[in-house]
C-alpha cells in the first residue's frame, strides 16, 4: 500500500504542473517540452539496461550486497558513456528532435538522465528491503522540490529580473527558455533525492563480479528490447507527430504535439494506477512465486486491478467536462476526442503489465521483447501511414491497437507457458459494461443540454456500476475485509 500510495501521490502531484504549464507555455512550447520528455525515457532504458528488474530477480535469491554493487557499477559505466555522447552530439540530436534552436536542452537532458540513473538501484534496494516509508518520503519530497523550482524559475525569476535588472539573478533569466527551466528543476529534484539516498549510495563499493554480471546481463538484455519497444509505444508518438504531422510548419507541428500531450494527461487516473501497480507488484510477484497458491493470488490481483481500471475509466469519461479544466488553455480542448481512446489503450497496457509476470518468472524475458517489439511495429506503422492525414487521432488509435494487441498476445502465450486461472469472461464482461455505460452517457449528452441533469445521470451510472460489481464480488470482498485472504 505504501509503494502504491506514494507512487500515486508523487505522480498526481507532478501532474499538478499540467494546468500551470498549459497556462504559462504556448502550445508550441508545451509541445517542445513534450518532445523533450518523450526522448528522456529512451535514454533511461539505455542507462538502466534491465538492471533494476535483474536486481529484483537475483537479489531475492542470492547475495544481495554483491548484486547491489554489480548492478550499480554496470549502470554507472553505461551512464558515463551515454552522457559523454549526449554532450558531444548535442547539436545534431537537437536537430533530430526539431529543437535545433536549443541544443543546450540536450546537455541538460544528459544531467537529468545521469542523476536519475544514480538513484535507480538505491530506490530498488529500498523496495526489496521493505522500506516503503523512506521510499515514499523521498519520492514525494523530490516531486515537491521539482514543482517549487519550476514555479520559481518560470514565474518568480522573470518578475524579479524586471525590478533587479543589474543583479546576477536577473542575468539567469532567459526569454523563451521555459523548457530549459523545467529541465533544471528536474536536475534540482534529482540532487535532492541523491542527498536523501546518501546511506544507500555510500554503501556502494567499486566492486563488480563479472561472472554474476554476465548472468544478470543475459537475463536483462531482452528487457532492453522490451524497454525500447515500450518507450516507442508510450512516448514515440509525440516525436513522430513532430516529424510527420501536416501542420504546415515545424512550429505548427509542435502546437499539435502540445495539444495531444495535454489531452493525453487526462488519462491521469489510469496511468497513475498502472504506475502504482508496477512499483508494488514486481517485488510482490517475485516473492509470491514460491508459494503454493501463487497463481490464484495473481488471478485475484488481476481481477481487482481490472475492476479499479474500469471504475477510473468511467470516472474520467463521465465527467470529461470537469476534467478538461485541468488544461488551462481552451484552445487545446479540440483534442479531447482522443481521451476515451487513450484511456482504453492504457487499460490494455495495465492488463498487459499484470500479465507480463509469466515471462519474468519463467525466465523467458525474450518473449516479452518480441511482444513489445510487435507493439512497436504497430505503433510506428500506424503513425507513419496515418499521421500525415489524421494527425494526433492516428497516434491515439495507434496506441489503442498497439496495447490491445500486446495484451491479447501476452495472454494467449502466457497461459501456455505459465497458467494462471484468470476470471477472463468476468473481466471482459466488466469492461464491456463500462463501455456500454459510457455509450449511454454519450447518448444522454447528445439529447440533453441540462448540465445538472447530465452530471446527476453520470453519477447514477458510476455508482450503479460500483454497486453492481460489489454485489457480484460480495463474497470475496467480505473475505478481504475480514482479512481471510
N, C-alpha and C positions, 0 to 999 in steps of 0.2 A: 504494500500500500504506500509506503514511504517513497519508493522509487517512482511509482506511478503518479502520486500526488505532486512530488517535486518536479517531475517532468512536465506534468500538466501546468503547474504554476509557472515554471520557467518559460514554457512555450507560450502560454497565454499572455504573460507579462511582456514578452518580446513582441507579440502580436499587437500590443497596445501602441507600438510605434507606427503601425499602419495608418490609423487616422491622422496622426501627426505628420507623417511623411507624405501622404497623399495631399495634405493641405499645404505643406511648405514647398514641395517639389512640383515642378511642371510634369506633365505626362511623360515628356521625353526624358527628363532627368530621373523620374521614377522607373522608367523602362531601362535606363542605363544602369541604375543600381540593381535592378532585377537581373540584367545580363551578368554583371559582376558577381552577384551572389549565386548565379547558376554555374559559373565557372569554378568557384571555390570548392564545391563538393567533388569535382573530378580530381582536383589536387589532393583533397583529403583521402580519396581512395588510394592514390599513389603512396602517400606518406604512411598510411596505416597498413596497406598491403595485406589485409586479412589478419593482422597480428592480434587485434582485440578479440576476435572470435577464437583464434588459436589459443590465446591466453586462457580463455574460459574453458576451452576443450581440454587442454593439457593441464592447466592449473588445478582442475578439480580431481586430478588423478595422481600427479607426480609432485616433485619438489617445486613448490610454488616460488620460492626465492630464486632458484635458478631460472625458472621460466620468466619471472618478472624481469630479471636482468637481461636475459637473452632477447626477449621481445622488445624491451625498451631500447637497447643498443641498436637493434635492427632498424627501428623507426628513426632513431637519431641519424644514422648513416644515410638512409634514404632521404630524409628531410634535408640534410645538408646538401646533397646533390641537387635535389629539386629546387631549393631556394636559390642556389647558385645559377641554375639555368634560367629561372624567372628574372633574376636581377640583370643577367647578361642580355636576355632576349626580350626585355620589357617592350620595346617599340614594336617589333613585328607581332608580338602577341596582342598588343593593344589594337593594332590594325586588323588582326583576325577577328577580334571581338567587336569591331566597329566603335571603339572608344579611342581612336587614334589621337584625339586632342589631349588625352590624359594618360600617357604611358606611365606616369608616376603611380597611377592606381595599381598597376601590376606589381610594382615594388612594395606597395602597402599590402597587397594580397599575399605576397611572399611571407611577410612577417606575421600576418594573421594565421596563415597555414602553419608556419613553423612553431609559433607559440601554442597553437591549438594541439599540434602533434605531441608536444611535450606533456600535455595533460591527459592524453588518451589512456595510457596504461595505468597511471596513478588512479584515475577515475575507475577504471576496470577493477583495480585491486580493492577499492572501497566497496564495489558491488559484490565481488567474490567473497570478501571477508565479512560481509554483512554489516556495513556501517552506513545505513541509509540516511541517518540524521545529518552526518557530516556532509555526505554527498548532496543532500537536498539544500543545506545551507550554502554551500559553495556555488552550486548551480544557480540558485535563485539570486544570491548575492551578486554573482557575475552579471546576470541579466540586468539587475537594478543599476549597476555601475555603467553598463552599456547605455541604458536609457538616459541616465543623468548626463553622461558625456555627450551623447548625441544632441540632446536639448541644449546643452551649454555651447557646443560648437556651432550648431546651426542657427540657434535663436539668440543666445546671450552674447556670443562673440561679435557678431555684426553690430549689435546695439552698442556694445562697449567701444568698438572701433570708431563709431560715429562721434563719440564725445571725448575720446582719448586718442586722437589721430597720430600723435607723436610717440605713443608708448610702444614697447616691444610687443605686448599682447596684440595691439592693433595691427601690427605687421604680419601676424599669423592669419589674419582674416583674408580670404581669397574669394572673390566673386565667382560663382559657377563651380565651386569646389565641394558642393554638398556631399557627393558620393565619397569623396576623399575623407571628409569629416566622419561619415558613417563608418568607414574602414578604420580610421584612427580610434574611434570609440570602441570598435571591436578589439583592437590591439590593447587598449587600456583594460578592457574586460579580461582578456587573457592574462595580462600581467597580474591583475588582482587574483585570479584563480591560481596562478602559479605560486603566489605568495602564500595562499592558504593551503596549498598542497606541498609545502616545504618538507614535511615529515616524510611523505612518500617519495619525494624526489631525492632527498638526502640519503634515503635508503638504497638508492640505485648505485650499483658498482659497475665499473667498466670491465665487465667480465662476461664474455659470451661463450656459450657452449655450442660449438659448431655442429656437433652431431645432433644435439637437440634442435638447433636452429634449422637444420636441413629437414628434420621430421616435421617441424612446425610449418615450414615453407611448403612442404609437399601437401600438407593439409590446407594451407592458406591460399596457395596460388589460384585455385579455381575461384576462391572468394573474391579475388581481384577482378576476375571477369564478371562475377556477379555484381560487384560494386560498380564497375564501369557501365555495365548494362543497366543497372538500377539508376545510375545518375542520368544516363541517356533518357530513360523513361520518366524520371522525376523532374529534371530541370532543363534538359537539352532543348525542349520546345521553345523556351524563351530565346535562346541563342539562334535557333533556326528561324523563328519569326523575324528576328533582326536581319537575317540573311535573305529570306525568300518572300517576305510579305510584300504585297503590291501596294505599298503606301505612297509611292511616288518619290520618296527621298529617304536617305538614312535617318533623318530626324523624324519623319512621319512614321517610319517603321518602329523607331524607339517608342513613339507615342502608343502604337498598337501593343507593343510589348508591355508598356506601363499599364494600359487598361486591362489586358489579360492577367497580368500578375496581381493587380489589385483585386480583381474579381476572384482569382484563384484563392486569395486569402480568406474568402468567405467559406471555404471548406475547412475552417479552423477547427471545429469540434471533431471532425473525422480525423484530421491529421494529428491533432493533439492526442486522441485516443490511441492511434497507431504508435505514436512516439512513446507514450507511457507504456503501452504493451511491450514494445521492443526493449525498453530499458529493464523492465522487471521480469519478462518472460524467459529471455535466453538463459540466464543463470538458473532460473527456476526449472526449466525444462531439462537442462543437463543434470541437475541434482535429482530430479524425479525419475530419470531414465532407468535407474536400478530397482525401483520399487515395483511391487507385484501388479499394482493397478495403474501403471503409468499411462497406458493407452486410454483408459477410462477417464483419467484426470485430464488428458489432453482434449478428449472429446467434450468434456464438461466445460473446459475453458473456452473452447471454440463456440459452444452454444451461447454462453452468456456474453461473449465478445460480440457475436453477430447481433444478438438482441440489443446490446448497447449501441452498436453502429446504426441499426435501424431506427432506434429512438432519436439518435442525434441527427440522422438524415432528415427525419420529419421535423425535428426542432429547428432546422435551418430552412428547409424549403417551404414550410407552412408559414413562416414568419420572415420571408425574404425581404419584405418591405421595411422591416425593422433592421435586419442585419445589414442591409445596404448602407445604412447610415454610418457604418463602420468606415466606409470610404467617404472622405470629406469633399471630394470633387464630383459634383453631379454629372459632369461631362463624362465620367468613367462608367456611369450606370448603363451605358449602351452595351457593355459586355456582360451584364448579369445573366444572360441566357446560357452562358457556359457553366453556371454554378451547379445546377442539378446534374449535369453530365459529369462534372468533375467530382461531385460528391459520391455518385455511384461508382465512378472509377476508383476513388480512394477507398471505398468499401471493399471492392475487389482486392485492392492492394493489401488491406488489413487482413483479409481472409488468407491471402497468399502468404503473408508473413507468418501467420499461425500455422499454415500447412507446411512451411519450409523446414520445420523441425525434423521431418523424416530424413532428409538428406544430410543434415548435420549430425544426427545421432547415428546414422548408419555409415558415416564416413564416405558418403557419396556426394561430396561437395561439387564435383564436376557436373552432376545432374542439375544442381542449382544454377551453375554457369550457363548450361545450354538453355535452360528455361528463360533465364534473364536475357540472354542474347537473342532468343526468339522474340521476346518482347521489344528489345531494342530495334530489331529489324522492322517490326511492325510500326514502331514509333517513327523511325526515320523515313520509311516508305510512305506512310500516310501524310506526314508533314511535307515531305519533298513534293509529292504529287498534288496535294490539295491546298497547301498554304497560299500559293500564288492566286488561287481563285476564291477560297473561302476564309483566308486569314486565320484569326485565332480560333474560329469554330473548328477548323481542321485539327488544330492542336488539341482541343478538348476531346474530340472524338478519337483521335489517335491515342490519347491517354486511356480512354474508355476501353477500346479494343485491345490495347496492349495488356492492361492489367486483367481484363476479363479472360484473355487467352492464357496468360500465365497462371491464373487461379485454376482454370479447368485442367490444364496440362499437369500442373503440380499435384492436383487431387488425384487424377487418374493414375499417374505414375507412382505417386507416393503410396497409394493403397495397395499396390502390388509388391512394394518393397518393405514397407513398414505399416502394417494395417492398424488403423485407428477407427473405432466404431463411432464415427461422426453421425449425428442425427440429421443426415443430409436432407431428407424430404421435409422435415420440420423446419430446417433453416431456410430452405428455398421458399417454403410457404410464408414464413415471416417476412422475407424480403419482398415477395410478390404482393403481400397485403400492404406493406409500407408503400410500394409503388402505386397501388390502386388508390390508397388514401390520398396520395399526392395528386393523382389524376382527378379524383373527386373534388379536391380543393381548387384545382385549376378551373374546373367547370363552374364552381361557385363564384370564383373571381371574375369569370367571363360574364356571368349573369348579373351579379350584384355589385353595386358601387358603394354600398354602405360599409365603411371601414370597420366600425364597431362590430357589426354582424359578422363580417369576414373573419375578424380575429377570434370572435367567440366560436364560430364554426371550426376554425383551425384548432382551437384549444380542445374542443369536444373530440375531434379526430385523434389528436395526440393522446389525450387522457384515455380515450377508448382503446387505442392500441396498447397502451401500457397495462390497462386493466385486463385486456384480453390475454396478453402474454402472461401476466401474473396469475391468471386463472389456470392457464394451461400448465404453467410451471409451478403451481402451488405446492405440490408435494416436495419438489426438490428445493424450493425456496425455504420451506419450513425446516428442512434438514440443515440447510446452510445457516440459517439464523439461529438454529438450536445447536450449532457447532458440532453436528454429527457427520459432517463431510470434511 
